[in-house]
Amino acid sequence: MNEKGKIENEKKSKDVEVSVEVSSDYTEAYITLIPSSESPDFSVDDVRKALSKKGIKFGIKEEVLIILGDEKKFHEKILIATGVEPKKGKNGEIRYLVDTEKTVKIKNGEKIAEIIPPEDGIEGLTIFEKKIPAIDGETAKIPNLVNVDFSEDNPDILISKTDGYLVVNKVSVYVKPFFEIEISKDEHEAFITVHKPVNDDDFGSEDLKQFLKDNNIVYGVKEEAIENIFQKKRFEQSILIATGQRVIDGKDGEIKYYFDPEVKAKVDEKGNVNYKELNLIQNVKKGQKIVEVTPPVEGVEGQTVFGKKIPPKIGKPYPLPAGKNAEPDPNNPNILTAGIAGHVMLKGRNIEVDPVFIIKESVDFSTGNIDYIGSVIVNGDVKSGFSVKAKNDIEVNGIVEDAVIEAGGNVLLKTGFVGRGDGKIFAVGKVMIKFCENESIISEDDIIIGEYLMHSNIQTKGKLNVTEQKGKIVGGEIFAIKGVEANIIGNQNYTPTKIFVGINKEIKEKINEKKSLLIKNLDREKEVEKATRMLMRRKLIKKELPEDKKELFDKLKQVKEDIEKERNKLISGIENLEKELVKFKDGIVKVFDVVYPGTSITIFNKQMEVNEALKNVFYKYTEKEILAVDLSELK
């Protein structure tokens, strides 16, 4: 095209303006022709160019263009192109298979409704030749389902999950069950509620039984309770319909102690606590039962109402403890016996029987009194007011205060025995002490004092020996049947010190006791003789005594005979005891350094007072007197 032709075409296009308007959904396009001169020059190509410039490709109405070619329609809004609108699919729905306008009896598993799925829509096309997605039909809205669920075989089918009455409304599809079951948390109880039937023949006991089976209630079903529900019309009530078997767990084996494994104070009937009796020592004899274990008890299997078996907890056996000097009974493996006599104690889970009981510290409120079947060692002191008793030996490494020591064997105090006079030692064996002051010692055997013995009371059937270091005896009373040996007896202050040798104080006290009884015996005899003489004098005067006086006379005669028998027995006893005393008259008192005035010495039945200080001397018994002899003459 030459330059002149281009100019003419541009002039023509400017004569008419083509305005294009597109709908918001891009499915329609409109044009409006607006002239700019009184005699505008216009062609259909101008419209096509305007549509192309806008990108409109689809649905152009050719028939309109033809009309516009023939008729020039200015200032009119003309539909020039149309797309294709998408088509919506059909919505899904619930199609009920039963009459929902009335109460319907329905069975478990019965079909209730069919779910009709939605249909797909058809997609559209814009005037720009772009696809418009189809609008699919909506899925049917499923109401709230109660006792209703989708079929496992066909998910588009709703079925009843129980026997009951169907109720359909706007918000729910509900099967009101004939029976409602409640299971306890532990599954050992099942409760049933039977709702009142609409018609008498809607359901019965057999239906209930089947319902229980369908719900796996197979154990402990109460047949009588089922029949009662329908016979007695016990509807709308929660009724126990099945019970399981409770499991009974096995019981663990147990242990029984035949001694007290805990150290604790004794409490009297009034609730007063005696902290001196802490039960620290548990004495046992050889072969004595100290522990017994009982075997575990077998449990009983349980079962839920669903028939699920619950195994019982298995009881654990309690092992028989082991330990030093403790052994099983040969006749009963569940019994532990003491292998020796001694102190039994619990150490962790083990049992020990120790022949020697050791107190790590002092005997005081932390231990209480000690009473032991074997020997005792106290590493500390024995405090005032406490006691230590042992069948065998007692050894104390500390001080013994105003306490009581009783030993079936020897007593060894590595330090001393000091107090205000309330302390006592009783020993079957020897007593060995470093020093003793203001206390009492009684022994069946020798007593050995290391340094000194002051203001104390001593009784021994053996010898008293105070010869180590100072080796002095000052004050008090000393009864030593077999003799006394000391470095010093008494002091320069002439402190009264009494020594008794060859005298068994126990026998002497028995003799004195019998002599006292003999005096009373003689006094009674005199009274009987006096009463007898009075009756005889009356008989001489009246020739005959009344019956009551005759009985009294006979009784007095019998009493006199009894008194004579008793007297003879006492005299014989005294003679025997005095013969026993004679055995110890050879006991002597040895003084290796000095004996001071103020000392009295009694040997057997002779006594002497020391009037002057003597050195290196011994005292012995003779028939006439006690002699003081130089030690050099002692054979």
C-alpha positions, 0 to 999 in steps of 0.5 A: 500500500502506498503512503497515500492509501495508509493515510486514508485508512487511518483517517477512516479508523478515526471516524469511528471508535470501537469500545469493547466491554467484557463481563466479569465472568469473561463469558460475554463481550459487548461493543459500542460504536462511537462516531467522531464525524457526521459522516463517519467512514466504518468497516467490520474489520475495525470491529475485528481489530478491536476484539483481537486487540482485547484478546477475544477469540471464542464465541464471536457472533459473525451474524452480528458482524454481518448486520453491522456491515449493512447497518451502522448502529452507533451508540448501541451496546451490542453483544458481540461474543459469548463463551460457554458457562459451566454446568453444575452437577446434580447434588447427592442425597440420602434415600431412605429404604424404610418408612421414616414417617413413623416409628419403625422397629429395626434389627441390628445390621438392617439397611436404613438408607442408601447414600446417592453420590453427586453427579459431575458438572460440565466445564465452560469456556471464556471468550478468551478461549480459557476453560471454566471449571465445572461445578460438581454436585454437592455430597449429601450431608450426613446427619448425626448418626447414633447407633447407625454406621456405614456398612463395611461391605458398601460404604454408601449404605447406612445400617443399624448397629443395634436392635431398636426403633429408628428415629429420623429428624433434620439433624440425626438418624438415631436407632433407640436401642431396645437394650443399652449395656454398661460395662464397669471399668475393670470389665467385671460387671455388666449392667443392662437397661431395657427400654420399654417396648412400643409393642409387647411383642417387639422383643423379649428375653431371647432377644436380650440373650442374643444381644449379650452374645452379640456384645461378647458378654459370655461369662457370668450372665444372670439368667434369672435376672433376664427373665425377671426384667420381662416378667416384672416389666423392669424397664428403664432400670439399670440392672446387673446382668453379668458378673465376672470372677475377681482375680485373687492374687497369690500371696507372697511368702512371709517371714516371722521372727521369733525375736524382736529385730528392732531395738525399742524401749519397753512400755508398761501397761500405763504407757510409761516408757522404760528407756533402760530396757531397750531390748538390745539383746535377744538371747537364744539357746542352741537349737531354738527356733529364731525364724520361720518363713511361710510358703507363698499362697497360690492365687485364683484366676479371674475372668471378665464378663467378656470371658477374658481370663486374668491370671493371678499374681504369683506369690513370691517365696520368701527365702530363708535368711542365712547367717553366722551360727544360724542353720535350717531345721533338719526337719523343716527347711522353712525354719531357721534355728540357732546353731549356738547359744548367744545373741541373735540379731538381724543384719540387713536380711541376714540373721546372726547368732553371736556368742559374744555381744559387743557394745561399741560405746557405753551402756546408757540410754542409747543401749538400755540394760544388757541381759545376754546369754553369752559373753559381753564386751563393753568398749565404753563405760557402764553408766549409773543406774544401768545393768549388764548381765551375762551368762558367761563373761563380762568385760568392760574397757571403761569405768563402771559407775553405780551400776549392776554387773552380773556374770555367770563367768568372769568379770574384767574391768580394765579401769575401775568401779567407782560410785556412791555405793549403789553399784554391785558386781555379782560373779560366779567366776573371778573378778579382775578390776584395776581399782574399786571405790565405794562399791560392792563385789560378790564373787564365787571365785577369786577377786583381784584388784590392781591398784586399790580397794577403798571403802567397799564391801567385798564377799568372795568364796575364793581369795582377795588379791590387792598386790599390784602397784600400790595394792592397798585396802582402805576401809569397808568390809572384806569377806574372803573365805580363802584369804586376803593378800595386799601390799597395804591394809588401812592407812595412817588415819586409822580408817576402820578396815574390817577383814574376815577370812575363813568365814562364809558370810552366806553360811554365817547368815544362814546359821544366824537365821536358823539360830533366830528360828531356834530361839522362837522355837523354844519360846513357842515350846514354853507357851505350849508347856504353860498351856498344857500344865494349866489344862492338867491342873484343871483335870486334877481338880475336876477329874474330867475335862470338857470335850472342847478342852480335851480337843485343845489338850490333844492339839497342844500335844501334837503342836509340841511334837511338831516343835520338837521335830522342827527344833531338832531339824534346826539344830542339825542344820546349824551343826552341818553349817558350822562343820562347813565353816570349819573347812575355811579356818586355814585361810590367812591374811598376807601383808607385803608392806604395812598394816595400820591400826584401825584394822580388825582381822577375823579368822574363823571364830577368832578376832583381833584388832591391829594396834600398831603398824606392822610390816611384812606380816601374815595373820593365821588362826590358832585355837587360842588366838590369831597370830601375827607372823613375819612373812619370812616364816611362811612356808 
